[in-house]
Amino acid sequence: MQKRKYGMNSSKLKISVFFIIAFMLFVGANPHKKVKKPKRAKKVVLTPFQKLKKEYLVYKNSSHTNKDVEVFKGYILKFEKFNNSNKEEEALQSKYYVADINEKLFELTQDKSYLNKAFEIYLRLSKYLDSYGLASQKKVELLKNKVNPQEEQLVSQNDIPKANKISLLGINHSANTSFSQVVIELDGEGVFEDRYLKAEAENSKPERIVIDLKNATYSNVKQLEPLIIQDDIIDRVRVGQFSPEILRIVLDLKQFSRYEAVFAKEPYRIIVNIYGKNAVSPAPKGALKTDGELTKKDVVSNNVKLPVKLIVIDMGHGAHDPGAIGYKGLKEKDVTLDIGLKLGEIIKKNFPQIEVVHTRKDDTFLKLEERAAVANSKKADLFISIHANASKNKDAHGIETYFLNFAKEERAKEVVARENASSIEGVDEVQEILKDLIVSSKYNESSMLAAMIQKNLVNRIRLEYKDVADLGVKQGPFYVLLGAAMPSVLVETAFISNPNEAMRLADDNYRYKVAEGIFEGVKEYILKANYASLSK
Ligand SMILES: [Zn+2]
């Protein structure tokens, strides 16, 4: 199976993440305090620029009508005062926010001159190697199509009545060299029409498959930027509201021989199978109903090529970074190392053809940004970061699995702050800045992997420890996952701060069961990916 290519190479990413971390330190993070963080001082003295930024972000995140245009324009003037600040950070950040406000003004007024202005500023800032440069790069990618609109995006979402419409939930993709599959996930039964359009050289349009979904909207999808696929068959997938009634999904192709599009239920989805020119045989009959039921015969034998070829296991912390220190002085770094090594052995035993790479094999230290970089440089297919949880509340207990997204709850922010070695405020800040990076991560695959690991891990542990709490799948902007080009998750295997769970974490048997549980989740993912990609 091929990996989707994303914008950043690993060295660029390394530099970028370095700046993010540097920025976090700048906004008041403290990398050394772990579990027992003293209460933050009540009065933090903000510079005039920090004050303005804070005030603006609060204002921006409240709801607005086009009556607020003047207020936003006022903020442009306020930020522009810092454009020539002799503090480089302030100068750059103030420009970023001027662009951000222009984008907001476009949203409120639909006046394209604001959008063009924002685009210009982002384009200039995107050359800088700091977190704002990085965020600007992403903005440039997102806005390109809006600045030069496409045929598919003709109707504003606001013009569409939402009642009784089905919604697009997401788009998944998998491929090998001669076959590509796109799964369009919906929240209800849809009626669609599909057709093939020839390339139009004069309009520089490639050959494409168009799927028109009737009575549908994209209201549940956060972003409408094209999904860059770039496998051997598909270049990218674009989505747009073609008319108030019709949601149009366009697959821009590189080459193909034939395709089929079918509707499937449970969950509702349209499956588009596209066969390349060198496809040997058509897909097996069963391929169209990927209903998630995997039988023993789906279990792959050693000579079958798996879509997952390389897994990177990241053992949290190490050396001078002990991670959370728990009951009786048990250190998170030792627990994660052992579980990670065990997990690697179990994977190798069950899937000898899969390569396993550990970010560390002993008590050494790696920076957070180096860990995903290992996975990117190895072109890993999965990235699993192993941790142990901690809380000031000694009673807190259970297992939870995270994937990269915005933190939705306070508790998740606490976990992110601890693992990122930052403050809670730092988590809010990074969410704001890195919005686009987070949104463009492998959201679907990562959430699926997280769900499978969480379910299997809890089930495995419950066979012996009935009281274990299932805290579920959660989301947060973890640095260690940020920029990973493959599906990636962070597993909090138990609370090291809870005396009962710390005793388990210190126990070889529990660690082995955790490794087995994670493996069961990974296996379910691999088999499902294999089933979907038809790499036979
Ligand atoms: Zn940790």
Residues whose N, C-alpha, C, O or C-beta is under 5 A from the ligand:
A	BS01	ZN	G316 G323 H387 A388 E419
